[in-house]
Amino acid sequence: MLAYPKADEEAAKLNSSDGAVERRLQLEELQADFLELQGNRAGAKRLAAKTYSEALAMGFGPIAEHAKRLLDDDTILLQWERNVQQLQSEDDDLQRVNNSDEQLSRIATQLLLSAESPPARLEVIIDLLRSYRQIARERMDWCRHLQILEDLTKTSDPKTAFGELPARKCHCSEFRHETEDASTDASAVIAEFKQIFCASCPARAPKRK
């Protein structure tokens, strides 16, 4: 069999070039997501339009599809926002209660991809979203006065955001009761609070009868 070294070299160069283009387009994909998350939808769409045409021409289907969803106003974030708008006449807790694990995982993944925090971990973001859903369920079915308080000091700092679970306490907005000890386990602090303060409380008022 005859060898064609020049042809092989050209093929290698093309493969290398395609890889570099794909990595650049993936970076643009993440940048567009971050712009959308910041509320700069016009900027996100401008970048997505550029990414879409190039990805389509180069045959990078998943990247092109992702950009097209942004151009068509059909991203996960926009779907979630539309659901919120649809339910804004209803109780916020009712909307959170109905979030499935799959929905929370998709939102958490989107946030992780757009996060600038080096130590950010998907399981931490999912746990935060689940704790919001859990306290919403407690307010719907146990008592509307329950609140979960979180130490968000590290979350507000981009260098440490979503790197570890925050310390949590449970609080009563009616009588100002609060668990003494904080814990990263939302279920534990809620259970402790209910046992100490709610068992004989005459003012317990679930939103959902």
N, C-alpha and C positions, 0 to 999 in steps of 0.2 A: 504494500500500500504506500502510495506517495504521501509525503508529509508536506504541509503548507505552513511553515513557521510564521510567515507574515500574516496569513489569515488568522492563525491562532492568536497572534499578538493583538491584532485588531479586535478580535472577539473578546479578549481579556480586557482590553481598554474600554470597550463598550459596556461590558458587565460592571466594571468598576465605576464607570460614569453613571450608569443606571442606579447603582447602589447609593451613590452620593446624592443624586437627584431625589431618590425615594426618601432618604433621611432628611433632606431639606424640606420636602413636602410634608413629612410627618411633623417636623418642628412647626411649620406654618399651621398645620392642623391644630396643634396644641395652643399656639398663640391665638388662633381664632376663637377657640373654646374659652380661653382666659378673657379675651375682650368681651365675649358674650356674657361671661359671669360677672364682669365689672359693670355691665349695663351699656357698653359701647357696641350695640348691635350693628350700627352702620359700619363701623370699622371692621367688625367681625365678618360682615357680609362682603366687604371689599376684598379682604384677604381671602375669604372662601372662594370668591369668583375667580381670583387669580389661580388659587390652588386647584380648583375644579377643572379648569380648561387644560392646565398642564398635566394634571394627573390622568385625565381622560385620554389625552394625546399619547401619554407614555404607557398607558395600559395598567395603571395602578388603581384597580377597581375599588377596593375598600376606602382608599383615601378620597377618591372622587365621590363615592356614595356619602361619605361623612360630610364633605363640603356641600353636596347637593341638599342634604337635610337642613343644613344651616340656611342655605339660600331659599329653601322652600318653607322656612319657619316651622320645621318639624323636628327640632332637636329635643333631647330628653328634657332639658331645662325648660324649653318653651311648652312642651306637653305638660310638665308639672305646673307651670305658671297658669296654663289654661284651666287645669283642674282646680287650682286654687281660686281663680276668678269665678269659675262655675259654682264653687261652694262658698263664696264670700258672704252670701246671704245666710249661710248656716254657721254653726259654731265652729271655730278653728279647731277645737279638740276633736270634733266629729271627723274633720278631714284627716287629721293625723291618725286617728284610730283606724281608719280604713286603709292606711298605707300598708302594702304587703312587704314581706321581706325582700322580694325581687325588686320592687320599686325603690326601697331604701338602699339596696346594693347598687342599683344603677346610679342613683343620685350621689352616693358615696364615691363611686368610681369616677364620676364626672368631676367631683370636687377634688379628688386626689390627683387627677391628671392636670388640673389647673392650679393646684397649690404650689406655692413657691417655697414652702417649708421643707428643708432637707430631711428632717426626721419623720415626716408625715407617714402614717400607716393606715392602710385601708380598714383594718379591724377596729382601730380607734374611732374613725369617722362613723363606721356602721354602728358601733356601740353608742355613740352620741345620739344618732338619729333614733335608735331603738329606745333610748332612755326618754326622749321626747314623746315617742309614741306611747310608752308605758305610763308616763304620768298623765297623759291625755286620757288613757283608758281608766285610770284611777279616778280622774275628775268626772268622767262620764258615769261610771258605775259604782263608785264608792263615795266621793265627796268633792264638790266643786272647789273647795277651799284649799285642797292640797297643791303644793308647788314643790318642784325640785330645784334646789339652789346648787350651782356648780361654780367651782373656783376656775374662772376662765383667764387667770393671769397668764398662763403659758399659751393659751389658745390665741390671745390677742397679739402675741409676739411672733412675727413670721419665722424667727429662728427656732422656735420650739413648738409652733402650732401643730396640733394633731399628732404629736410625738408620743404622748402617753395619756392615759385616761385622767380626767380631772377628779378632784375630791368633791364629794356630793353630800348635801344634807337635805332633809325633808322639812318643809315649813307649812304652817297653817296661816293663810291670809286673813282668816276671821279672828282668831285668838292669839296670833303671833307665836304659837308654840313652834319649837324647832328641835331637831335631834341634836344631842350634845356632841356626839362624835361623827366626824366626816368619814366617808368611805368611797372608794371608786365603784363599789357595787350598788347601783341604783336600786335594785330589788331589795337588797338587805336594809338600806336606810328607810325605804318606804314601809317595809314590813315592820321594822322596829318602831317607827313613828305611829303606825296604825295600832300596834299593840299597846303602846304607852298612852297615847292621847285620844284615840278615836273610839276605843271599845265602848265607853259609856258616854260619849259625847251626844247631847240632845240636839245639836245643831247640824249633825251630819246630813248633807243634802246632795245626793248624786244628781247630775244633770239629766241622766237618762233613768227614768223610773222603771 
